[in-house]
Amino acid sequence: MIDLLVKGGSEEAEAAQMVMRRLVAVGVPRGDARGWKRLLEWRTDLGNGLVSTEAQEEYQDFTRQLEAIPANERLKRVFDQQLWDRRRKPR
């Protein structure tokens, strides 16, 4: 999501803060006020292959689903909150 928002014109920090607000809105605990910074750190770790295989697979699955959405609709769906609660997806 951060990458998508950055491609849409947001700064990295701003994008991470938006993602954190959305995650909190669907019930993911934020922890402290630095939650958005930890998102950026996790994103870096993901890019460097430093996260679990399960996390990498989940990211790849989500990325495939995101890429299936027409480019002109992706940001709209992000802002309409249609992509946020992955915990409810069927397994």
C-alpha positions, 0 to 999 in steps of 0.5 A, a space after each residue: 500500500 505504501 508503494 501504491 500511495 507513493 506512486 500516487 504522489 504521496 511522500 513515504 512518511 505520509 503514505 506510511 501514516 495513512 496506512 497506519 491510520 487505516 490499519 488502526 481503523 480496522 482494528 490492528 493495534 498501533 502500539 505507540 505513535 511510531 507505528 508508521 515508522 515501524 511500517 517503513 522499517 518492515 517494508 525495508 526488511 520485506 524488500 531485503 528478504 528479512 521477513 518470514 516466508 509466510 509474510 513474503 507469501 502474503 505480500 506476494 498474494 496481495 500484490 498479485 490481487 492488487 495488480 489485477 485491479 485496473 491501475 486507474 481504480 487502485 488508489 480509489 479503492 485504497 481511499 474507499 477502504 476496500 482493501 484493508 482487512 486481509 484477515 477476513 480473506 478466505 483461505 
